[in-house]
Amino acid sequence: MRRRQIDGDPLTPRRYGGVLRNVVPAAAWRSLGTFCVDTSSTQFALTYDDGPHPLHTPRILDVLAAHHATATFFVLAEPARANPDIIRRIVADGHELGLHGADHTSLLTMSTSEARARVARARDDIEPLGGTPLALYRPPYGQHTFAQARAIDRLGLEVAVWSADAMDWVDDPEERIAARAWHGVHPGGVLLLHDDRADRLAPGEAPPRFDRAGVLDHLLTRLSSSGLTAVTMSDLLQRGQRIRSIAWERLRR
């Protein structure tokens, strides 16, 4: 899996100046995924995919509470139904629920009408568990077509991707994963982490065995002296102009 990432000094704001608005027709603008925010705020969005996981997610929530940080959890319907108490805790602890889908199947494997129906059913499954409406949808792998994004927008969901990926979907020492996360974080950025891995392992590939809560603790401890604050993605979206992009994966078709 290839991922797009913006690297650099975590303390340096990124300035984008609305370049995409000058080249993308207004009608297509909402068909692009929001991957960061153009802002001078010292905040970034901390996001988790593929959960909830019965062991990792509660421990991640403990670390977030200890550091007074918030995050957005893009959850899958199947593990959400199996762990409703964790979904309720995410909301009760002040974090945000986002939708990642029914399972981790790429939208590129289905028609627009099927994708819309699957996303709508997954949203209807998850919203009653958390007792709160969902505003953001992150497609598995960041993959979608323009037509699918427009259909999802009509459901009232905004497509939300990421600007930095710590590559924690492969096994690695906690310190190395936290270092990759650190170098990808910047004011207005959106960091992708995982509280579980829902896609299939390649033949011969070992599942990740590192401590996911330990990665977060390493990262937030290092960030504590930087002035950067981890917030939910919806909170970050209030801080400046959305920057939208076509992810590499969406160009394959």
C-alpha positions as CSV (number, residue, x, y, z in Angstrom):
1,M,0.0,0.0,0.0
2,R,1.4,3.4,-1.0
3,R,0.4,6.5,1.0
4,R,0.9,10.2,0.4
5,Q,2.7,12.0,3.2
6,I,3.8,15.6,3.8
7,D,7.1,15.6,5.8
8,G,8.9,18.5,7.5
9,D,9.4,20.4,10.7
10,P,6.3,19.8,12.9
11,L,6.4,23.4,14.1
12,T,6.2,24.9,10.6
13,P,2.7,25.9,9.3
14,R,2.0,24.8,5.7
15,R,0.6,27.5,3.4
16,Y,-1.5,26.4,0.4
17,G,-3.2,29.5,-0.8
18,G,-6.1,27.9,-2.5
19,V,-4.2,26.7,-5.5
20,L,-6.6,23.8,-6.1
21,R,-9.5,26.1,-6.1
22,N,-8.0,27.9,-9.2
23,V,-7.8,24.7,-11.2
24,V,-10.7,22.5,-10.0
25,P,-14.2,23.4,-11.2
26,A,-16.5,24.4,-8.3
27,A,-18.8,21.6,-9.0
28,A,-16.0,19.0,-8.5
29,W,-14.6,20.7,-5.4
30,R,-16.6,18.6,-2.9
31,S,-15.7,15.4,-4.8
32,L,-12.1,15.8,-3.5
33,G,-11.1,14.5,0.0
34,T,-10.1,17.0,2.7
35,F,-6.6,16.1,3.7
36,C,-5.5,19.1,5.8
37,V,-6.4,22.7,6.7
38,D,-4.7,25.9,5.8
39,T,-4.3,27.5,9.2
40,S,-1.9,29.3,11.5
41,S,-3.4,27.4,14.5
42,T,-1.0,25.2,16.4
43,Q,-3.5,22.3,16.1
44,F,-3.5,19.1,14.1
45,A,-6.1,16.4,13.7
46,L,-5.3,13.0,15.3
47,T,-7.3,10.2,13.6
48,Y,-7.6,6.5,14.0
49,D,-8.8,3.9,11.4
50,D,-10.2,0.4,11.3
51,G,-11.4,0.0,14.9
52,P,-12.7,-0.3,17.4
53,H,-10.4,-3.0,18.8
54,P,-11.4,-4.6,22.1
55,L,-7.8,-4.2,23.6
56,H,-6.0,-1.4,21.6
57,T,-8.8,1.2,21.5
58,P,-9.5,1.4,25.3
59,R,-5.7,1.7,26.0
60,I,-5.5,4.5,23.3
61,L,-8.4,6.2,25.0
62,D,-6.5,6.0,28.3
63,V,-3.4,7.6,26.8
64,L,-5.5,10.4,25.2
65,A,-7.1,11.2,28.6
66,A,-3.7,11.3,30.3
67,H,-2.4,13.8,27.7
68,H,-5.7,15.8,27.5
69,A,-5.8,15.2,23.8
70,T,-8.7,14.4,21.5
71,A,-9.0,12.3,18.3
72,T,-11.4,11.2,15.6
73,F,-12.0,7.5,15.3
74,F,-13.1,6.3,11.8
75,V,-14.8,3.1,12.8
76,L,-16.0,0.1,10.8
77,A,-19.6,-1.1,11.3
78,E,-18.7,-4.8,12.0
79,P,-16.3,-4.2,15.0
80,A,-18.5,-1.3,16.2
81,R,-21.5,-3.6,16.5
82,A,-19.3,-6.1,18.3
83,N,-17.9,-3.5,20.7
84,P,-20.7,-1.0,21.4
85,D,-19.3,-0.1,24.9
86,I,-16.1,1.2,23.3
87,I,-18.1,3.3,20.8
88,R,-20.0,4.8,23.7
89,R,-16.8,5.5,25.6
90,I,-15.3,7.3,22.5
91,V,-18.1,9.7,22.5
92,A,-18.3,10.0,26.3
93,D,-14.6,10.9,26.5
94,G,-15.1,13.8,24.2
95,H,-13.7,12.3,21.0
96,E,-15.3,12.2,17.5
97,L,-16.8,9.2,15.7
98,G,-16.2,9.1,12.0
99,L,-17.3,6.5,9.5
100,H,-14.9,4.1,7.7
101,G,-17.5,1.8,6.2
102,A,-19.1,-1.5,6.8
103,D,-15.8,-3.3,6.4
104,H,-12.4,-2.5,4.7
105,T,-13.5,-3.2,1.1
106,S,-12.3,-0.6,-1.3
107,L,-15.0,1.5,-3.0
108,L,-13.2,1.0,-6.3
109,T,-14.5,-2.6,-6.3
110,M,-18.2,-1.5,-6.5
111,S,-20.6,0.8,-8.4
112,T,-21.6,4.2,-7.2
113,S,-25.0,3.0,-6.2
114,E,-23.6,0.1,-4.2
115,A,-21.0,2.3,-2.5
116,R,-23.7,4.8,-1.5
117,A,-26.0,2.1,-0.1
118,R,-23.1,0.4,1.8
119,V,-22.0,3.7,3.3
120,A,-25.6,4.6,4.2
121,R,-26.2,1.3,5.9
122,A,-23.0,1.5,7.9
123,R,-23.8,5.0,9.1
124,D,-27.3,3.8,10.2
125,D,-25.6,0.9,12.1
126,I,-23.1,3.2,13.9
127,E,-25.0,6.3,14.7
128,P,-27.4,4.7,17.3
129,L,-24.4,3.1,19.1
130,G,-22.7,6.5,19.7
131,G,-25.9,8.5,20.0
132,T,-24.5,11.2,17.8
133,P,-24.7,12.0,14.0
134,L,-21.7,11.2,11.9
135,A,-20.2,14.1,9.8
136,L,-17.1,12.6,8.3
137,Y,-16.4,9.5,6.1
138,R,-12.9,8.1,5.3
139,P,-12.9,5.6,2.4
140,P,-10.8,2.5,3.0
141,Y,-7.4,3.1,1.5
142,G,-8.5,6.6,0.7
143,Q,-10.0,5.2,-2.5
144,H,-13.1,6.5,-4.2
145,T,-14.3,7.9,-7.5
146,F,-15.7,11.4,-8.1
147,A,-19.2,10.0,-8.6
148,Q,-19.0,8.1,-5.3
149,A,-17.8,11.2,-3.5
150,R,-20.7,13.2,-4.8
151,A,-23.1,10.5,-3.7
152,I,-21.5,10.4,-0.3
153,D,-21.7,14.1,0.0
154,R,-25.5,13.9,-0.7
155,L,-25.7,11.6,2.3
156,G,-24.4,14.5,4.4
157,L,-21.0,13.1,4.9
158,E,-17.7,14.8,4.1
159,V,-14.9,12.7,2.6
160,A,-11.9,13.1,4.9
161,V,-8.4,11.7,4.1
162,W,-5.0,12.5,5.6
163,S,-1.8,14.4,5.1
164,A,0.5,12.1,7.1
165,D,0.7,8.4,7.6
166,A,2.8,6.8,10.3
167,M,2.7,3.5,8.4
168,D,1.6,1.7,11.5
169,W,-0.2,-1.0,9.4
170,V,3.1,-2.9,9.3
171,D,5.0,-4.3,12.3
172,D,7.8,-2.0,13.6
173,P,9.2,-0.8,16.9
174,E,7.0,1.8,18.7
175,E,9.8,4.5,18.6
176,R,10.2,4.3,14.9
177,I,6.5,4.5,14.2
178,A,6.2,7.5,16.6
179,A,9.1,9.2,14.8
180,R,7.4,8.8,11.5
181,A,4.3,10.3,12.9
182,W,6.2,13.2,14.5
183,H,7.8,14.1,11.1
184,G,4.4,14.1,9.4
185,V,2.6,16.3,11.9
186,H,2.2,20.0,11.2
187,P,-0.3,22.8,12.1
188,G,-3.4,22.0,10.2
189,G,-2.3,18.5,9.3
190,V,-4.3,15.3,9.6
191,L,-2.3,12.3,11.0
192,L,-3.4,8.8,10.2
193,L,-2.9,6.1,12.8
194,H,-4.7,2.7,13.4
195,D,-6.2,1.2,16.4
196,D,-6.6,-2.0,14.4
197,R,-5.6,-3.4,11.0
198,A,-8.6,-4.5,9.0
199,D,-7.2,-5.2,5.5
200,R,-5.8,-8.6,4.6
201,L,-2.2,-9.5,5.2
202,A,0.0,-10.3,2.3
203,P,1.2,-13.9,2.0
204,G,3.9,-14.4,4.5
205,E,3.4,-11.0,6.2
206,A,3.4,-11.0,10.0
207,P,0.6,-9.0,11.7
208,P,1.6,-5.9,13.7
209,R,2.6,-6.8,17.2
210,F,3.7,-3.4,18.6
211,D,2.0,-1.5,21.4
212,R,-0.4,1.0,19.6
213,A,-1.0,2.9,22.9
214,G,2.7,3.0,23.4
215,V,3.2,4.7,20.0
216,L,0.6,7.3,20.9
217,D,2.3,8.0,24.3
218,H,5.7,8.4,22.6
219,L,4.2,10.8,20.1
220,L,2.2,12.9,22.5
221,T,5.0,13.1,25.0
222,R,7.3,14.4,22.3
223,L,4.7,16.9,21.1
224,S,4.0,18.2,24.6
225,S,7.0,20.6,24.3
226,S,6.3,21.6,20.7
227,G,3.1,23.7,21.3
228,L,1.2,21.4,18.9
229,T,-2.2,20.1,20.2
230,A,-4.1,17.0,19.0
231,V,-7.8,17.7,18.3
232,T,-10.6,16.0,16.4
233,M,-10.8,16.5,12.7
234,S,-14.1,18.4,12.9
235,D,-12.5,20.8,15.4
236,L,-9.6,21.3,13.1
237,L,-11.9,22.0,10.1
238,Q,-13.2,25.1,12.1
239,R,-9.7,26.6,12.1
240,G,-9.1,27.4,8.5
241,Q,-9.7,26.7,4.8
242,R,-10.1,23.1,3.8
243,I,-7.4,21.8,1.5
244,R,-8.7,19.0,-0.8
245,S,-6.8,16.6,-3.0
246,I,-6.9,13.5,-5.1
247,A,-5.1,10.7,-3.4
248,W,-2.7,8.6,-5.4
249,E,-4.9,5.5,-5.0
250,R,-7.8,7.3,-6.7
251,L,-5.8,7.8,-9.9
252,R,-5.4,4.1,-10.6
253,R,-8.8,4.0,-12.3
